[in-house]
């Protein structure tokens, strides 16, 4: 019997690899002789670096870069097993975890550290770079990132504008001739499921600004600044990015990456599926286990369990896909509608605090996996 185990991380509780090992532990108690194929997954957000490094037998590195508010932070990035593909998460450099309710300020927050992290990866000799762009504290359109790469964003006096989305209204001219020449030679893939445009009611400032600390007045100012920024980008670089789907991701970093690098956008889960080799590894599977910290109707729109289900059903259509999640939310009936996911189980055992649930996560996941295995052994767990 072959089990394919391909979960995402359980946020703040387990990495994807730890979750996969916990599922394997439970299943192996009942099926000790089975074959287990572990494929740690991610969807482009938190855990993407770790999952791709684990899946490809790559390596992790750490670099000191500029945090969103200008203070140094230690950012982790990865080199995949092929040794020429790097992977970074912008949140490692410019993430919202580096600010508090009292210090967050999207007018000042910068993506400069993300640009530095890109350069650190290039220093390792990569010629392809995957960039996950979730969890940002920023709303600067990727301007800080561009400045770190060598782009000149100048005011009317020919001086570099100050960092942060609040200063984009000072931008008068963009020059790109000083950008690190390695950028042009590097294939950059943006891992993001966000389709929001740069500006407007569905844009970066209006939709994501408030969760980064923007007041209604700040939202209006930031949107005006990004509108001005888009006009300068169009005039100086010939790129119309204001309404482009995905340009508003990570406070407009999506637009910045497209404008200043050879970047293309893909769904995060599709990238991880490709680089992890999930489709090939799922051949001849008897059962597929996946999961994440929380699952609800939104899982259908680019999240790991649904992507795993669609991929494995294509190559092993008779293998039931079973999801284990720390929390089961609303609307999961939608996930059963097209028969991609066959069963969903929650892993939390008993009434407990969030802290307790996180601490006992591996034990609980292993326990529910064992319980499911007992059903399978009795012949009543299969939903083929």
N, C-alpha and C positions, 0 to 999 in steps of 0.2 A: 504494500500500500504506500502511495506517495502523497505526502502532505506538502503543499506550498504555503509558506507563511510570509505574508507581505503587508505588515502593518505600518502605519505612520507613527510618529512619536505621540506619547500621551503628555500633553503640554505640562511642564513643570514637574512631571512625575517620572517618565521613562523616555529614553531615546527610542527610536524605531528599532534599533538592534536589541535593546533590552526588552522591549515589548515582544519582539519575535522570539527571543530566548525564553521568555515567560510562557508564551503559548506552547512552544515546543516542550517545555518542562511538563506542562499539564498533560499534553497529548501522549508523551512518551511513557507516562505512568501506566497507560492502558495499552499502548501500542509500542512496546520497546524495540521491536524489530522493524518498524516502518522506516521509510526513507523520508528525510526532512530536508526541504530546500528553503532556506531563509533568504528573503529579499527585503531588507529594510527600505522603506519608502518615505516619500515626502511629496508635497505639492507645490514647492517653490517658496514656501514660507519658512518659518523656524524649523530647523532640523534638516534642511536640504543639503547643507555642506556635509554634515555627519552621515546622512543616509547615502549620498553618492560616494563618499570616501569609503564607507563600509562595504557598499555593494561592488565597488571596483577594486578593492584592496589598495586604495590610495593612501595618502598621508595628510595629516593635519599640521598646520603651521600657525604661529601667532605673530602678530606685528602690532607695534604701537602706532596708532593713528589719531587724528583729531576727532574728538567726539562732537555731537551735534551742537553743544554750547561752547566749544573751543577748548575744553579740557582733554588731555590725553586719555585714551582708552585702549585696552588690549583687545584686538579683534582676531578671531580665529577664521582661517580660510583653508581651502583644501586643494591638493593636487591629485587628480584622479589616477587610477592605475595605469592608464596609457601614457602618463608622464608628460603629456602635452596639452591637457585640458585642466584649467583651473576652475574652481567654483567658490564664489563668495556670496554672502548674504549682506545686503546693504545695512541691515539692522545691526550687524556686528560693529559697524562703524558709526552709524547715524540713527540708531534705533531709539524708540520711545522709552525703552527700559533705562536709558541714561538720564531721563528727566523725571521730575516729580510734579505733583499738582502745583507746587509753589514755584518751581523753576522752569517748567515748560513754557516755551514762547516761540511759536512758529514764525514770528517776525525776525527772530535772530538765529533760529536753528539752521544749520548748514549741512550740506552733503559733502563738504570738503574731504572729510575722512574717508568717504566711499571712493573718491578719486584716488586718494593715497593708497587705499587697499587694492584697487585695480593695478596700480603701479607695482605694489609689492608682489602681486601675483605674476605680473609680467617679468619681474626680476628673476623668477624661477624658470624662465624660458618657455612659458606656455604660448601657444599660438591660437588657442581657443579659450573662451571664458564664459562660464555660465553665471549669471547674476540674478539671485533671488531678491525681489524688491518689496517685500512686505515688512510691516512693522516699523515704519519710519516715524521720526519725530519732526520731520522737515516739511517745508512748503516753499522751497526755493527753485523749483523747476529744474533741479540738477545743475544750477549755476555754480555752486560751490564745487561740485564734482568736476565740472569743466575747468574751473580755475586750477584745481589741483593737477589736472592733466596737462596744463600749459596754455589753455585758451585765455585770451585777454578780453575781459569784460570791462569796458572803460566808460567813465563818466564824461561830461562835456569838457573837462579839463585834461582828458587823456590819462587819468589815473584809474587804477583798478577800483571797482566799486567794492564796498564793504560786504562781508558775508551776510547771508540771511535773506529770506523772502521779502523782508520789509525794505530792502534797499534796491530792489530791482527797478523801481521807478527812476533811479539815477542812471540807468544804463542808456548809453548813447551809441555805442559801437561795439561790435564783436569782431575780434581777429583770431584766426585759428592757425596761423602759420607757425606758431611756437608750440603747438600740441606735440607731445611725445610721439615721435615717428612710429613707434611700435604699435600705436593704436590703429593706424591704417592697415597694418598687416595682421591684426588680430580679429578673428571671428568672435563676435560677442552675441550671446543669446540671452535675452531677458526672460526670466521665468516669472510670469505674472498672469493671474486670471482677471485682473481688474481691467474693465473696458471703458472706464470713465474718460472723458476728454480732459484737456488741460484746464479749460475755463468754462464759466457759465454755471447754471443751476445744478448740473450734474458733474461739475468739474472738481479738481483737486481741493480747492479752498472750501467750497460750499459743502461738499460731502464729507471730506476727511478732516478739514481744519478744526472743527469743534472738538473732536476727540484728541487733538494735539494741543488744546488749550486756547484756541481762537475764539474770541468774543464775536458777536455779530458785526461789530465795527471792524475787527481784525479781518474777518472773512471777506468783507467788502474791499478792504484795502489790499489784501493778498490777491484777490481775484483781479483787481485793477492792475496790480503789478505784473501778474502773470500774463494778462492781456497785452500789456506794453512789451513785455519780454518776448511774447510770441510774434509781435509785429517786427521787432528788431531781428529776431531769428529769420523771419521770412525775407526781410530786406537784405540782410547781410549774408545769409547762408542759402537763401532760395528755398526754404522749407516751410510749408504751411502745416503747422502742428497743433494749432489751437483746438481744433475739433477732432483730431485724430483719435480713434478708439485706443485706450490704453495709455495715452500721453499723460493722463492725470495720476497714474499709479505712483505711489510713494511721494506724494506732494509735488508731482510733476517730474520726478526723476526719469520716468518713462520717456518724456519728451526730451530731456537733456541727453539721455543715452543715444536716442535716435539721431539727435542733432549733431553730437560731437564725436560719435563712434560709428563703427559699422554694425550697429545693433539691429537685431530682428527680435520680434516678440513671439513667444510660444507659451502655451499653457504649461504651468509648472509641473503638473502631474505627468503630462506627455513627455517632458524632458527626462524626468526621473525614470519613467517606464522604459524609455529608449536606452538610457545609459546603464540602467541596472540589468538589462537583458531579461526583463520579466516575461516577455512573450515566449521566448525560447525556453526559459526555465520552467514555465508552466505546462509544457508539453507533457501529456500523459498523466497529469495530476488526477488524483482521486478526490481530493478535497482541497479547497483553498480557504485559508484563514487570513483575514485582514482586520483592520481596526484603527481607532484613533481615540483621543481623549473624550470627544463629544461628537454625537451624530444626530442630525435632524434633516429636515427637507432640503436644506442648503447643500448637503453632501452631494447632491446630484449635479451641482454646478462646479465641477473641477476639483473636488476633494478626493483624497486618496482612496477610500474604500470603493467609491463608485468607479474610479478609473481602473483600479485593480480588477473589479468585477467584470467590466466590459472587456478588458484585455484578456483575462484568463478564459472567459466564456468563448472567446473567438477561437481559442486553440484547444480547449478542453471543455466542450459544451455540456458534458454530463457531470462535471465536477461541481458539487454544491459550493457556493460562496457564502461563507459564514463570517459575520462581523462581530467583533467584541469591542465594546466602547465603555468608557468610564461613565458617561452620561448619555442617556437616550432622550432626545428632545422631541419636539412636536413634528408632526407631518411625516413620520417614517413610512407611512403607507405608500407614499409616492415612490419610495425606493424599491418597493416590491412590484411596481406597476409593469415593468418590462422584463421581469424575471431575471435580471442581472444579479441581484442580491437575493439569496434564498432565506437567510435567517439572521436576526440581529439579537445579540445578548448583551446585557449590561454586566460589568464585572464587579461593581461595588458590592461588598458583602456586609449587609446590616446597615443600621443607621450610624453614621459617623461624620465628623467634621471634614472639611476639605483637606485640612492638614493631615488628618488620619488617613483619608482616602488616598492621598498622594504617597504617603509613607508605606501603605500596605498594597500599593498598586501591583507590583510584580507577583506577590502572593495571590491576590485576588484574581488576576488574569490567568495565572496558572490553574487556579481552582476551577474557574468556569470552563477553561479549556478541557480539563480532566472530565468535568461533568458532561460536556458535549461529547467527548470521546466515549464515555460510557453508553450514551444513547446510540452513537454510531455502531459500537460493538454489538449492541442488542438488536441492531437492524431497524431501529425506528427513528434514527437521527438523520437519515438521508432524505433529502427533499428533491430527488431527481425528477 
